Amino acid sequence: MSEAVLLLVQAAMTGAIAAWMIVGALDNWLKPGINRETVAEILRMDRLAEAYPELFAQVRERRVTSPRAISALFRLVVIWETLAALVLAFGTVLLLAAVAGWTAPGTARAVSALGASAFTLTWAGFLVGGNWFLYWMCHFYGQFTHFLLAIWGLGVTLLLVSGG
C-alpha cells in the first residue's frame, strides 16, 4: 500500500473520532444539562441506592454528593474532551498535509496518536470510574457505549502507531 493511501486512511479514521469528540465537547459546552445531571446521578449513586440498596450500603462511602465537587469533575471532563478534540482535529489536518508533502508523516502520526490516545483514555477513565461507582449495574448501555468507544479509539491508535 502506498504511503499516501495509508495517510489518507489514517486521516479518515482520526477525523472520524475527532468529529465524534468535537460534537460531544460542543454539546457539553453549549448544552451542559444534557450530561451534567447524568454525571451527578452517577457520582451520587442515585440509581444504585434505589435499585440495589443492600449493595449501595456496602459502597456508599464512594459517592460524591458535593455539588461543587460534581461541577468541578464535570468541568474537568469537558476540558479534557475539548483538548482531545483539538489535538485530534490538528492531527487530522497534519495527516492530510503529510499526503500533500507539507509536513513529515511521522509528526502527523505522532500528534494524531496522542489525540487518539486521549480519546481512548477518556472512555477508559469512564470505565474505571464506572467500576468504582458501580455504574455498570444501573447504566448498562452507557457503560457499554464507553467500552465500544474505548475499543474504537484503541483501534485508531494502533493504526497510527503501527502503520507507516
Secondary structure, DSSP 4 states (H G I P E B T S, - for coil): --HHHHHHHHHHHHHHHHHHHHHHHHHHHH-THHHHHHHHHHHHTHHHHHH-HHHHHHHGGG----HHHHHHHHHHHHHHHHHHHHHHHHHHHHHHHHHTTSS-HHHHHHHHHHHHHHHHHHHHHHHHHHHHTTHHHH-HHHHHHHHHHHHHHHHHHHHHHH--
